Amino acid sequence: MREMVAETALRPADFILPAFIANGIDAPREISSMPGVYQHTEDSLLKLGEEALEAGVRCIDLFGVPLDEEKDAEGSEAWNPEGALNRGLRALRREFGDELIIMADTCLDEFTDHGHCGVLSTDRHGATIVNNDATLPRYQKMAVAQAEAGAHIVSPSGMMDGQIAAIREGLDEAGMQDVAIMAYSAKYASAFFGPFREAVGSSLEGDRRTYQQDPANFRESLLETELDIEQGADFVMVKPALPYLDVLRAVAEMSPVPVAAYQVSGEYAMITAAGQKGWIDREAVMMESLMSIKRAGAEQILTYFAIEAARRLRG
């Protein structure tokens, strides 16, 4: 009877699996701060895609991990057709066609030698800043390269003002009107991103508080979401998920386009570590956390638990 009257239901198709492909490795390499999550080779990435589809997960969000010597100040490896990310996208599309939805992370942070999401310059006082407007053409080049490699969806996560309009314009001019955009609309400058830095081999020094949102702010997230929708976003996202369920609920209530939430690396790491210690029932907390994100209004959930949770739902 509880199942019959349940107001919220999770489906394997609700999940999007974040995945990493790295240069310079010949076997999957486990991420120490995210037990059970790996940096992949091309071969192991394809096996992961098979596992996802078998579990009922229909979408992978791919991140690239270049070698340190491949990074530069503007992140040019991001639009290199033979770079880690574009090579992985091409392999997935070649193997799975349209059966698996292939999403690409569209951000420079993995590819810059300074680890920021945009190119750097100095302001009139001589201080180093992330140059918002100079970054946008790089995002256009990156998005077009990802679409050419086979991405069905590009996912700009850098929180640069005007990034959605710029990417939509770049894709349309390249004849790629059918490539969708998932906008990281409400992305907070969160400490919950910590383990992700290891996952992508980040070179970041300092923080991203000048362009990611202040955790103290709520209305700002609604404004950012409205702007992204006006500029052509096909999906909007709240990140992180669990600490920002109030934001997620508000975005879901106002958005005319599908709403996603990202259960980030720190959320995964806490649940996994506490489960390994025997302090919590890992599987039960995993499913409860995902249910809370869905209940708050997420129609898609990016989660490192995607395959495991989908298998549980399928019995």
Secondary structure, 3 states (H helix, E strand, C coil): CCCCCCCCCCCHHHEEEEEEEECCCCCCEECCCCCCCEEECHHHHHHHHHHHHHHCCCEEEEEEECCHHHCECCCHHHHCCCCHHHHHHHHHHHHHCCCCEEEEEECCCCCECCCCCCCEEECCCCCEEECHHHHHHHHHHHHHHHHHHCCCEEEECCCCCCHHHHHHHHHHHCCCCCCEEEEEEEEECCHHHHHHHHHCCCCCCCCCCCCCECCCCCHHHHHHHHHHHHHCCCEEEEECCHHHHHHHHHHHHHCCCCEEEEECHHHHHHHHHHHHHCCCCHHHHHHHHHHHHHHHCCCEEEECCHHHHHHHHCC
